[in-house]
Amino acid sequence: MNKNEKEEIIAEIKEVIDNSSAVYLTDYSGVNVADISEIRNQFRKEGVRYKVYKNTLFKRALKESGKFEKLADHLEGMTGFAFASENPVAPAKIIKKYFDTSQKLVLKACYVETEYYDGSKLSQLATLPTKTDLIASIMGSLNAPASGIVGVINAVVRDLVSVVDQISKREAA
């Protein structure tokens, strides 16, 4: 690989880093090609980009970008990189699912937004709700008072109809 090719790859990595809200480093040693393809498909479905770069090139891109600096300490061995922009916890859920079934694809470290996490935090990260889940929960909370008011109004109307019905039956008798 010549110097120009290296510079192009570093620029590509830097751009991906700058556009990501989360970056995950995985150790994929022992994972076969078929499983890596399946993992990439799962990442793709969640809008996550999974790539393998040379550690030295990734380290240079980190330095140039000025983001996610602590990840440089984990750039040893076979490293795969997952980049998320829309759903920063999706990679953790996929990595944990695969790790639980095979004990492979180990999380080395990650940044979610501006927070650094080492590999031991995988279980905690995987249980965090997604952005969509949080929005749905908030919307449900906002709708709960409105549906309560509707229920109270319906109960008052139902009681009023019942009272009027009882009065009309008493008048008829």
PyMOL commands that set and color helices and strands:
alter all, ss='L'
color gray80, all
select helices_A, chain A and resi 3-18+33-45+55-65+69-74+90-102+119-126+131-172
alter helices_A, ss='H'
color red, helices_A
select strands_A, chain A and resi 22-27+49-52+79-84+106-112+115-118
alter strands_A, ss='S'
color yellow, strands_A
deselect
rebuild
show_as cartoon
